[in-house]
Amino acid sequence: MYLISGCLLGQNCKYNGGNNACEAVKGFAKMHSFFAVCPETAGGLPVPRPPAERRDGGVFDKDGRDVTYAFVRGSEICLSEALSEAKRRGEEIEGAVLKARSPSCGCGSIYDGTFTGKIVSGNGIFVQMLLSKGIPVYTEDTLRQMDSIGLQCK
């Protein structure tokens, strides 16, 4: 079973009320067992909401509010629910396909916290949690390459 960002599947859970629907991810989901996740909404953040970025070890929205707790709590909830669902299905979590550069789901690169579009090395809160459990993480950007070269977040 794979964890897949709900926004990549077309769920309107993105900060601005929209989604990041990705045909490659939707195609992947048709061929694999999956469980949709959105750590941000699971953590109680509304849709829509101000955009947020990682900075100084936490997550802050564009208005300067510290929303780290919601991101951590939502990540914990998603992981717990995914583990329960995998157990219920009798499956293992094989990996995750998550939204690139997101403060929760970014893998290897994230926005720098200045809301200027600058990208820096780093991982989102949920990705850090998954990697600590040994769960491989991919993004919509690396999905096409994962089978051929095993590209994943480390």
Protein Blocks (a to p, Z undefined) as FASTA:
>chain_A
ZZddfklnopafbfnopacddfklmmmmmmpccddddfklmnopacdddddddeehiacd
fkopacklmmmmmmmmmmmmmmmmmmmnopacfbdcddehiaklgghiacehlonopace
dddfklmmmmmnopacddfklmmmmmmnopacZZ
